[in-house]
Amino acid sequence: MASIRCCVHFDSYESKKLNSILHFSDRGLIFSFTSVINNSFDKLKHVRVSRLDTELSDVLQYSNVDRPVDVTDDNVVLQSPKLHRNFKKGKRSIWKRLDGMKKVANELKVMHNSINEDSSEHEVKFDSKIGCIDTEDLLLNNDDEIYDKLSSNRIELSLGQCNSILEKLENGGRDDEALKFFELMRINGKLMQNVNAYKLALRVLGRRQDWKGAERLIQEMQTESSCELSFQIFNTLIYSCHRRGLVGPGTKWFRMMLDTGIQPNVATFGMIMNLYQKGGNLDEAEFAFSQMRSFRIVCHNAYSAMITLYTRLGLYEKSEEIVDFLKKDRVILNQENWLVLLNAYSQQGKLDKAEDILASMHAAGFPAHIIAYNTLLTGYGKMSNMIDAKRIFQNLVSAGLKPDESTYRTMIEGWGRVQNFEEAEWHYNEMIRLGYKPNSSNLYTMINLQAKHGDEAGAKRIIEHMIMIGCQFSSILSIVLQAYEKVERFDKVPSVIMGSLYNHVLNNQTSCSILVMSYVKHGLVDDAIEVLGIKKWKDKMFEDSLYHLLICTCKELGHLHNSVKIYTSMPKHDKVNLHITCTMIDVYSCLNLFKEAEKLFINLKSKGIALDLIAYSIVVRMYVKSGSLNDACSVLDVMEKQKDIVPDIYLFRDMLRIYQRLGMASKLADLYYKILKAGVSWDQETKMKFNGFSVSLEAYNCMLDAYGKAGEMEKFKNVLLRMKESNCGSDHYTFNIMINIYGEKGWIEEVGDVLMELQESGLKPDLCSYNSLIKAYGIAGMVEDAVNLVKEMRRNGIEPDRITYMNLIAVFQKNDMVLEALKWSLWMKQMGL
């Protein structure tokens, strides 16, 4: 322990001044004096104590004292070990003891003032646990009182004591207190040239990843505390980054270290290169490696890291360059270097060189190493060269090594790669016998081999091993299903999925759905129905969704009778599922079982279940296919009463065919408006030739509108040609579409042709025609003609609407007639348009 020294001069002193009781530790006390004038001290005897490593230099100073102190004197009370322990347990504040000591120090100071000039100097030595500062007790008082007393200068600690306290706080993980104490050291001037204190603070900031704070401290060390920076300072921070895998901050400190002119040491490069290797940061690794070589520092880990990085990235030529550097730099390879070199050649497939490396490693005095042999086994296994792999395995045993877990795992993968079931099984069984655990890749390999070779008993054993090593049941199930599907022996799956795995399937709805879906996909419908019949999980909504999915899967595969089989096996419920029922209506329709399909539809209506868009589409098609167009039309009438149903493109097509076949012209006209309003994109699927239907004018209009807006003018012209060839007359909608499309293109001559054709057909422009013409003239820059159209409209008894005026304003704006546009805008506002 450190010593706390007290320097006093004794001349005369009244015994009553020693009435204050000093509580000391169980380690005792030494008072020794060279001369004592006052007889009041005659009874003092010599007592031994241990010393403190730290000092209260402003109060106590060292001097030799030889007169014994009488510990039996009433003025000195020695605290027993029992009392000392009780004191700590009760957490009596150390500062109360310090206050007492300060009082004694003040009294000693009074004594000193009364001493003659020729008096001898005397010293009192105290232990760290006596009367002054006990750093352990100080740390027990984990509260603000410590810092308050320090900051108020009520006590004075030496530099050594401060560093000791700071180190204990940092080592104890008490980061907040450590930083607070560090700040007090700054306030009390204890940081000047105190590199150790800065190191401790930087450790704390590194743990907290407070890099800005750390940078400020480093600057402060130089500018304010006159501390000389060294590689240890930066290594402290790089170590924190290295432990946490923080490449960015680690690089920052390494670069700052170089910029500051500090030369890194071997540990620096070892940490930073390992960090870059793990993070795969090649650019920074290359820079650091070049710096290491420029400093002529040999860090074995750095060479290994560079070779590993290049090998991992497939840059084998670069890794060869590092090998050359090893020779050029005359590096005496350590075991890690040998193993890295061996791995680099193995990864490249240069197994001959790899074996030469192994021989050289042994010649250099390094003993046979299991990792070296495993690396060669991996290399030969990846090349499917199991003859040489088997030779290496035998050499491993001959060298006195025991194959480990990695050895057997590698051999299983290698034999599995060449589809050698017998060898893979032997190594697998040997692994299990020795108590090693296979990895998931081994288990997957064995399952695939057993599935291919018809070893269902072995497959069941592998499944149990999967369960024992903690593989998730869902993963096991997926592996088994994939293995048997791959070798096209899926019919054997029911005999393999047994025991605890099967019990899991029955209790877990996700795994259950995966299995029954696979059964249905491979035609094992009866097995799927069996599983669903005895499952233990309960979830009505999920169950309905699963049945619906199974029925749809069978339908998509063309296995319609299997869809019926699954549907009829479903548990009966009072509540009818709309989606399942509609799918079955479609299935029965595809099987031409229209009566069964209609029964399901009638059942839906009797239950009062509202149909959605898909349901209406299915029912309408069912009636169309059965030839009952009137029934289909009735369904559509019901649908129209549901305002929330908006037909899609497919239902629109069906409606067009039905109304045209039944000669419902008004229905067709209304439908055309609905199509335009819905903004549906139309194509040639208006393939209206379904069952002898002829192409309607409405359909042609829809195609013209769609192709024109899409800019497909060749198709647009083809539709017009087909209309003429089929003698299909045009109506207002046809002409308006043409005016609008030609106008958008700026083809004003074509617009004029349309107007002429419109007049020749005996029709006159309507509101929509005029609006389209105004827009077209505006695009063509014919402002006056556009204005004249508004006048013409009024002469013909057609009142312009809001679109008319908006188009006219757009004409003015497009042609830079801002005032006219503003005038018409204000007029529209006044008119409430």
N, C-alpha and C positions, 0 to 999 in steps of 0.2 A: 504493500500500500504506500501511497505518497505521504510525505510529512508536511505538517503545518507548523511553521516555526514562529515563536513569539520572542521578541527581543525586549528586555526591560533592564533598567538600572535600579538597584536597591540601595537606598541610603537609610532612611528611617520610614517606618510604616507602622501604623497602629493596628494592633491585632483585630480590632473590631471591624477594620476595613475588609477583612477576609471572611466576614460572616455570611456572605452570599455563597450558596451551595452550588458546586459544579457537578453535573451528572456526567460521568464518563462511562466509556464502554467497558466491557468485561476484560479487554486486553491490557488494561492498566495504564499507568502514567509514570513518566520520568520527570522529576524536578532535580536538577543538579546546579549547584551554585559554586562559584569560585570564592566569593566572599560575601558575608552577610553582616551588616552593621547592626541591624535591629535584632535584639534577642528574641523577638516574637517568633522568629523562624527556626529557633533551635530545635524544635521538636519534629521538624520535617524529616522524613526518611526517604531512601532511594527506592523507587518503584519502576519496573520495566514496562514499556509499551511498544507497540509496532509503529512504523512511520507511514506517513502519507506520501504519495507520489506527487501530489499537487501542493501548492503553497498559497497562503494568504499573505503575500509579500508586504503589503502595505501596513499590516498590523503586527505580524510575527516574523522575526528573523532568527537565523541559526546562530547559536553560540554554545560553547562547552560549559557544562555545569557539573561540579563533582560532589557537592555537599548533598548527602542523602536527605530524603523527605520522609518524615514520619507519617505514614498513612493512617496512624491511629489518631492523629490530630482531628479534633472536631471540625476544624475549618475545612477539611478535605474529605469528601464522601466518595468512596469508590463504588460504582454501580456494579452489582453482581450480574453474571450471565443471565440469570433468570429475569432480573429486572430489565435488562437490555432487550431480551426477547419480548417481554410484555410491552415494552415501549414501542417496538416496531409493530406488534400486532395491533396495538391501539391507535397506530398511525398518528402519534403526536408529532406536530409539525417540527421539522428540522429548524425552521426559522426561529422558533421560540428558544431553542438551544443556542442558536447563533446570536439572538438578542442578548441572552445571558452572557455569552462569551464576549460580546461587544462591550457589555457593561464592565466586565472584568478588565478588558483591554483599556477602557477609558480610565479605570482606577489605576491600572499599571502606569498609564501615561501621566497621571497626577504624581505618582511616585517618582517617575523619571524626572519630572520637573523639579523635584525637591532634592535631587541627588547632587552631590558636589561634582565639579568638573573633573576631578581626578579619580572619580569612582570607577570601579571596574564594570565592564558590560557583562550582563548575565543573559542566559537563554532558557526558554521553556519550550520543549518539544511536545507536540500532541499527535495522537493517532488520528486517522481519518474518521474514526467513529467516536471521537471524543470532542465534545465541546464546540468544534468548528464545523467543517463541511464533510459530510458523509455522502459521497455521490450516489450510493445505492439508496440511502434514505431519501435523498433529493429526488430520485426517480420514482420512488414510491408515492411521493406527493404529486400525483398526476393532476394538478389543478393550476389555475392562473396565479396562485399565491407565489409560486416559485418565480415566475416571470415578472410579477409586480415588484418583488423585492430586488431582483437583479436590475430591473430597469430604473428603480428608484435609488440605486447605488447604496442600498443599505448593507450590502456585503460586496466583497471584491473577490473574484475567482482568478486564479492564475491561468495562463494560456493552456498549460497542460491539463488543468482541471476542466476547462471549457471543452477542450477536444475530447477528453475522456467521456464527459456527459453526452456530448454530441454523438460520439461513436456508439455509446450504449443505446441511445434513442434510435439511431439509424439501424443498428443490428437487431433491435427489438421490433422493428417494423412500425415504430411510432412516428410516422412520417410528418404528420401535422405538428407534433411537438418538436421534432427535429428542426423543421424549417423555422418554427417560432423561436427556438433557442438560437439558431444560426443568425436570425435577425437581431436578437439581443446582443450576440457577439459583435455584430457589425456596429450597433449603437455604442457599445462599450469599447470599441477600438481593438477587438481581439482578432481581427481578420488580416491585419497587416503582415504580409509575407507568410501567412498561415495556409500553406498549400493543402495540408491534410484536411483542414476544415472545409475547404472548397471541394475536395474530392468527395467527402461524405455528403455534402449538400447535392453535388451532381449525381450521386447514386440515387438519392431520393427523387430528384427531378427526372432521372432516367426511368425509374420505376413508374412514375406518373405520366411519362411520355410528354412532359412539359418542355418541349425543345426550345421554345422561345425564351423561357426562363433560364434554361441551361446556357443559351447563347449570351444572355445578358450577364450571367455570372462569369463566363469566360472573359468577356470584355472588361468586367469589373476587376478581375484578377490582375489584368495588365495595367489598367488606367488608374485604379484607386488603391489597390492593395499591394502593388509592387511585387506580385508573384510571378515567378518564371514558369511559363507553360512548358509542359513535357508530354511525352507520348502517353504517360499514365493518365493524364487528365482526359484526353480524347478516348483512350481505351476504355475508360469507365463508361462513357456514353455509348461507344460502339458495342460494348458487351451487352448493354441493355437492349440495343436493337437486335443483336445477334440472338439473344435468348427468345425474343418475341418474333423473329423472322421479319423485321421491319426493314425492307431494302432501302426505301426512300430516305428515311432519317439516317440510317447507317451510312449511306453514300454521302449525305450532307456533311456528317462529322468527319468522314475520311477526307473529303475534298477540303474542308476547312482546315484540317490538320496540315495538309500539304500547303495550302495557301499561306498558313501562318509560319511556314518554314520549319515545322516540326517533322523530323524523320520518323516514320513508323518503325516499330520493331517487329519481330517474328510473330508475336501474339496478335498484333494489329492485322497483319496480312492473313493469319490463320482464321481470325474471326470474320473478316470482311469477305474473304474468298469462300468460306463455308456458307455465308449468308447469300452470296450471289449464286452459288451452286444450288442451294435449296430453292431459291426464287427463280432460277432459270434466267438470270439477267446477264446475258452474254457480253453486251457492250461494256458494261461497268466492270465485269470480271476481266476482260481483256485489258482495260485501262489499268486496273489495280495490279495485274500481273506484270505489265510492262514497267510500272513504277517499282515493283519489288526487284525486278532484274536490274533496273537502273541504279538502285541503291546497293546492289550486290548482296542482297539478303536472300538466304536460302530458306524458304518455308516449304516443307514437304507437302503440307496440305494444299498449298496453292497449286503446285503442279498437278496433284491428284484432282483438284477441283476443275482445272481447265480441261484435262483429259476427259473427265466425266461429262462436263458440259458439252464438249464437242461430240463425244460419242452419243450422248442422248439425243442430240439434234441431227445426227447422221452426218456430221462434218468430219469424216474420218481422216481426210488429208490434213486438216487442222490439228487433229489429235496426234497425228504422226509428227507434226512440227514441234509439239510440246515434248514428245519423246526425244527429239533431236536436242531440244534445249536441256533436257535432263543430262544428256551426254556432254554437251558443250559447257554447261555450268558445273560439271563434275560433281553432280549430286550423288551422294551415297544413298541409294534407295532404302527406304524403310519398308516394313511389311505392307503398309497401306499402298505405297507406290507400286510395289510388285503386283498386288491384287488388282489395282486400277488398270495397270497395263494389260494384265491378263484379260480383264473384262472388256477392254477396248478392242482387243483383237478378236475376242469371242463374238462380240456384237457385230463386227464386220464380217464374220464368217471365216476369218483367217485362223482356223483352228490349229494349223501346223505351227504358226508363229506363237499362238497362245500356249501350245505345249512346250515350245522352246523357252518361253518366259518362265513356265513352271519349273523346267529343268534348271534354268539359270538361278531362279529363286532358291532352289535347294542347294545349288552349288555355292551360293553366297552365304550359306550357313543358316538359312531360315528353315525351320522344320516344316513338314507336310502340314498343310492347312485345309480344313474341310471346305472353306469358302472357295478356295482355288479349284478344287475338284468339282464342286457344285456349279461353278461358273462354266467350266468346260462341258459339263453335262447339259447345261442349259443351251450352250451354243450348238452342240451336236443334236440336241433334241429339236431345236428350231429348224435345223437343216434336214430333219427326218433321217439323220444318219445314226441309227440306233445300234449299228454294229460297233462303231467307235465309242458310242455312249456306253455300251455294255463293257467295253475294254476299260474305259476310264473308271467305271464303277468297280471293276475288279482290282484295278490299280489302287483305288482308294482304300479298299479293304487290305490289300497287300502292304500298303504303307503304314498299317497299324491304326488307321482311323476307323471310327464307327460311322456308318451312314446316319445322317440326322434327318429331321423332319423335312427339311428342304430337299435333301437328296431324293427321298422317296417321292415327294410331290413332283419333282422334275422328271423322274423316270416314268411316273404314271402318265404325265402329260405327253412325254415323248413317244411312249408306246401307244398311247391313244391316238396320237397324230398319224401314226402309220397303221392304225386299225388293228393292232395286235392285241386281241382281247386276252389271250392267255398270259402274256408277259405283264400287261397292265394289271390284271387281276392278281397275279403273284405278288407284285410290288405293293399293291393296295393291301392285300391280306397281311403281308409282312409289316407294313406300317402300323396297321391296327394291332398286330400281335405285340409290337414293341411299345405300344402305348402312345404313339404319335397320332396327331389329328390331321385328317385330310382337309384341304381348303375347298372352297366352293367350286373351283375349277376342276379339281380332282373328282368331286362328286358328279359334276355335270358330265365329265368325260366318261366315268364309269356307267352312268345311267344310259348315255348314248350307245356305248358298246353293248350293254346288256339288252337294250331294246333291239338293237340290230341282230344280236345273236340269240334272241329268244330266251334269255335267262331271266324270267319273271321273278323267280325266287330270289336271285341275286339283287334284282331291282328293288324288291321289297326290303331287303337287308340294307341297301344303300339309303333308302328313304328313312329307315330308322336311325341310321348314322347321322343323316342330315338333321333329324329332329334332336338327336343327342347333343350335337355341337352347337345347337341354338339357331339353326336356319329358320326363317319365318315360314309358316305353313303355306302362305300364299306364294312365296318364292319356290318352295318345293313343288307345289302343284304346277306352276308354270313350267318349271324345268322338265317334269315328267311328261306333261302334255306336248311340249315342243319336241322332246326326244322321240316319242312314239309317232308323232305326226311326221317328223323328218324321215323316218324309215318306213312310213306307210304301213304301220302295224297298230293303228289306233284302236282296233277292235280288242286289243289286249289290255287297254287302260283299265277297264272295270275290274280286272283280276289283280291289278297292281295297286290301285287306290283302295287301300284297306286300313284297318286298325285305327290308330290315333289320327292319321291324316283324313280318313273317311269321316271320322267323328267330327273333326274340325269343319269339314265341308258341310255336314248336316247342321252345324250350329252357326256358321258364319255365312251371311247372305251374299257377301261379295264373292267368296270362294265358291259357294254353291252355284251362283250365276255363271261364273267362269267355266265350271265343269259341265253344267247342263248345256251351255251354249256350244261348247266343244263337242259334246255328244250329238247335238242336233246337227251341227255343221258336218259331222262325219257319218250321219245317217243312223246314229244309235239313239233313235227317238224313244224306244222302250226303256232304255237305261236312264235317259233323262227324266221320263215320267216317273220311274221308280224312285229316283232321288227326290224329286219334288213331292212325291207322295209321303215320304217318311222324314222330310226335313223338320228341324226343331225350331228354327227361327220363325218369328211372327212379325210380319210387317205387311199389312194388306196393300198399301199403296205400292211398295216395292215389288210385292208378289205380282200384282196386276201388270206392272211395267215389264217385269221379266217374262210373263206369259205372252204379252203382246210382242215383245222382241223376238221370242222363239217362233211365234206364228209368222211374223214378218220375215224372219230368216228362212223358214221353210218355203214361204211364198217366193222370195227372191231367188232361191235355189231351184225353183220349179217343182218342189215337192209339196204340191197342194194337198194331197191326201194326208201327209204328215201334219200339215197345219190343222186339218180337221181333227186328226187324232189328238193333238195337243189341246185343242179347244174343248173337245168333248171330255177330256180328262180333268179339266179345271174344276176346282171346288165351286160348288154352287153358292151364289150369294144373292140376296134380295136386290141389292143395288146393281144395276146394269152398267157395265163399263162401255162408254160410247166408242172409244177408239178401238177396243177389241172387237166390238160388234160390227163396226163399219168395215174393219179389215176382213172379217169373216163374210160380210155381204159381198165384198169384192172377190174373195176366194171362191165362194159358191157361184158367183157370176162367171168366173173364169172356168169353173167346172160345168157351166150351163145348168146348174141346179138353182134355177130362178125361183122356184117355190120356196126352197130353204132360205134363200137370200131375202125374199119378200117377207117371210115370217119374222125374220130378225128386224126388218124395218118396221113392220106393224107392231112388234113388241116395244120398240123404242117409242113409237107414237103413243102406245097405250100407257107407258110409264110417264108420259109428259116430258120426255127429255128433249131439250132444244138441240137441233143439229147445228154444227158449225160448217164452215166452208168446205172442208174435206168431206164431211159426211154427205152434204148435198151433192157434191161432185160424184161421189161413189154411187149414191142412190140413182141419180140422173143417168149415169152411164149404165147402171144395171137395167133400167127400163129401156134405154135406147138399144142396148144389145139384145134384149128380149123382144124388141119390136113394139113395145108399148109406149109410143111417142106421146100419146095423150096423157098417160100416167106421169111421164117425165115432165110434160108441160104443167101438170097439176103440182108437182113437187116444186117446180120453179116459181109458180104463183105463190106457194107458201113461203118460199125463200124471200121473195120480193117484199113480203110483209115484215120481215126481220130487217130493220134499217141498218143493223150493224154488220150485215153480210155484204162484202164487196167481192164479186166474182174475180177470179184470176184469169189469166190468158186462156188456160185450158177449158175452164167452164164457159168463158165467153164463146169459144169456138163451138162447144157443144150446143150452146143456146142458139147461135146463128144457124147451125144445121137443123136443129129441131124446128125453129120458127119458119125457116125457109121451106122445109119439107111439108110443114102443115099449112103453108101459104099465109102466114100471119104477118102481112105487110106492116101494119101499125106497130106490132111487137118488134119487127126488125128495125124500123125507124127509131123507136125509143131506145133499142139496144145500141144503135150506132152512137147516139148522144151519150149514153152511159160509158161507152168505150172511150170516146173522146174526153169526157170528163175525168175518167179514171186515169188517163195518161198512159194507157197500156201500150207497150211497144209491140207492133204487129210484124209478122214475117209471112213467108209463103205457107206456113202451117195453116193459113186460111185456105191448105190442101184440102177446100170445100167439096171436093169430089168424093167425100166419104159416102159410101152406099148410093152413088148416083146423084148426089147433090150437085147442082150447078152453082157456079160462083156468082154471088149476089153483088149488086151495085155497092151495097154497104161495105162488103169485104174489099172491093176494089178501092173504094175511097180510103179505107183504113190503110191499105198497102201504099197508096200514093202519099198519104200523110206521113207514114213511117219512113219510107225511103227518102222522101223530100227532106224531112228534118234531119235525117242521118247523112245527108249529102250524097247519097248513092243515086246519082242522076241517071246512070245507065239503066238501073233497075226501075227507076221512076218512069222512064220513057218506055220500057218494055211493058209495064203495067198498062200505060195508055194505049199501046199498040194492041195488047190482048183485049182491052175493052172494045176497041173498034172492030177487031176480028170477030168478037163474040156478039157484035151488034148490041152491046150493052150501052144504053143511053146514059148521058151525064145529067146530074142535077146541080142545084146551087152549090152543094157541098163540094162536088168535084171541081167546079170552076173556081170556087173560093180557095180551095187547097192549091190549085195551080197558080192563081194570082199571088198567093202568099209565098209560095216556094220560089217562083220566078222573081218576085219582088225582092226577096232576101238576097238573091244572087245578083241583083242589079240588072237582070235581063229584061229591060223595058220593052224591047221589041216583042219578046215572047208574051209579055203581059198584054200588049196590044192585040196580038193574035187571039189570045184567050177571050178578050172582050168582044172581038169580032165574032168568034165562035159562039159566045154566049148569046149575042143578039140574033145570030142566025138560027139558034135553037128555039127562038121564041121566048127566051127568058130575059129578064131584066136584072141588073145588079140589085142586090139587097143590101141591108146595113153592113153585113159582114163583108160583102164584096167591096163596098166603098171604103171601109176601114182598111182593108188589105191594100187597095189601090193607093190610098193616101200614104200609107207606109212605104209602098214601092216607089212612088214618085219622089218621096223624101230621100230615099237611098240613092236614087238616080240624080238628085240635085234639081228636080223640076218643081220648085217651090210654088210658082204661079199656078201650075196645073193642079197641085195638091189643094190650094185654096179654092180654085174653081170647082173642085169636086164637092166641097162643102156646100157651095151655092147650088150645084146641080142636084144634090141630095134633097135640099129643101124644095126645089122646083118639082121634083118627082114625088113629093109627099113623104119622104123618109126623114125622120127627125134624128139628127146626130146625137150620139150618146157620149158618155165619158171617154170611151176608147177613141172615138173620132177625134175629140179635142186633144187628148194626150198624144195621139199620133201626129196631129198637126203641130203641136208644140215641139215634138221631137224633130219634125222637119225643119222648123225655124232654128232650133239649137244646132242641128247638124250642119246647117248652112250659114252659121255665124250671124243670124238675125236675132240678136239677144233681146232687143227692145220689143220686137214682135212677140217673142216667146214669153217675155215678162207680162206684156199686155194681156195675152190670152190666158196666162196663168192667173192673173188677178181677176179677170172676168169670170173664169171658172170658179174661183173662190167665192166671188160675190153671188154667183148663181147656185152655190151650194153643190157644185159638181166635184 
